[in-house]
């Protein structure tokens, strides 16, 4: 993960394990912590209490302050997708450069 400035807005660029890139606003929806200082992890899913597994294809960035999580593909919080989200941006790679559409 790396924080960059895009037209005056801090954005975190994330390289997924499959080599694709995602871009999210670099500000936690809870109290504004820089997500680029957080952790990139596999989403932990569960079908019932006490039954947990790592998601095969979903990753989250975990806020460094209070551990709020945001799906790196959508910006939505897996815990409360109706109320908690960070803005996601379209990005593309061309000639080794990552471009973010704001």
C-alpha positions in Angstrom: 0.0 0.0 0.0 1.2 3.5 -0.7 -0.4 6.9 0.0 -0.4 9.4 -2.9 -1.9 12.8 -3.5 -4.5 13.0 -6.3 -5.6 16.6 -7.0 -5.3 17.5 -3.3 -7.0 14.3 -2.0 -5.0 11.6 -0.2 -5.6 8.2 -1.8 -4.1 4.8 -0.8 -3.1 2.7 -3.8 -3.2 -1.1 -3.0 -1.6 -3.8 -5.1 -3.6 -7.0 -4.8 -2.0 -10.5 -4.7 -3.2 -11.0 -8.3 -1.3 -8.0 -9.5 -4.2 -5.7 -10.0 -4.5 -2.3 -8.3 -7.3 -0.7 -6.2 -7.5 2.9 -4.9 -9.4 4.1 -1.9 -9.6 7.4 -0.1 -6.9 7.4 2.5 -9.1 8.3 5.4 -11.0 6.0 7.7 -14.8 6.7 7.8 -14.7 6.4 11.6 -12.2 9.0 12.8 -10.1 9.9 9.8 -7.0 7.7 10.4 -4.8 7.2 7.3 -5.6 3.8 5.9 -2.2 3.6 4.4 -0.8 3.1 7.9 -3.1 0.1 8.5 -2.9 -3.6 7.5 -3.9 -5.3 4.3 -5.5 -8.7 5.1 -7.7 -11.4 3.8 -11.3 -11.0 4.9 -12.4 -13.4 7.7 -15.8 -14.9 7.0 -18.0 -17.1 9.1 -21.3 -19.0 8.4 -22.0 -19.5 12.1 -20.6 -18.3 15.4 -17.3 -20.0 16.0 -16.8 -21.0 12.4 -14.4 -18.8 10.6 -12.3 -19.0 7.5 -10.2 -16.7 5.4 -11.9 -15.5 2.2 -10.2 -16.9 -0.9 -10.7 -13.7 -3.0 -11.7 -10.8 -0.7 -9.2 -8.5 1.0 -9.7 -5.7 3.5 -7.6 -2.8 4.7 -7.8 -2.5 8.5 -7.6 1.0 10.1 -4.6 1.5 12.3 -6.6 3.3 15.0 -9.7 1.2 15.8 -9.4 -1.7 13.4 -12.4 -0.8 11.2 -12.2 -2.8 8.0 -13.0 -1.8 4.4 -13.2 -4.1 1.4 -10.5 -2.9 -1.1 -12.7 -3.6 -4.1 -15.8 -1.6 -3.0 -14.7 0.6 -0.1 -17.6 -0.9 2.0 -17.3 -2.1 5.6 -18.1 -5.8 5.8 -19.4 -5.2 9.3 -21.9 -2.4 8.3 -22.0 -1.7 4.6 -25.0 0.6 4.9 -23.3 3.1 7.2 -19.5 2.7 6.8 -17.6 3.1 3.6 -14.7 4.9 2.1 -14.7 6.2 -1.4 -13.2 3.9 -4.0 -11.6 5.2 -7.3 -11.2 3.6 -10.6 -7.5 3.0 -11.4 -5.6 1.6 -14.4 -2.1 0.7 -15.2 -0.3 1.8 -18.4 3.4 1.6 -19.1 4.1 0.7 -15.5 2.3 3.8 -14.1 -0.9 3.6 -12.0 -3.5 6.1 -13.0 -6.4 7.1 -10.6 -9.6 8.6 -12.0 -11.0 11.1 -9.5 
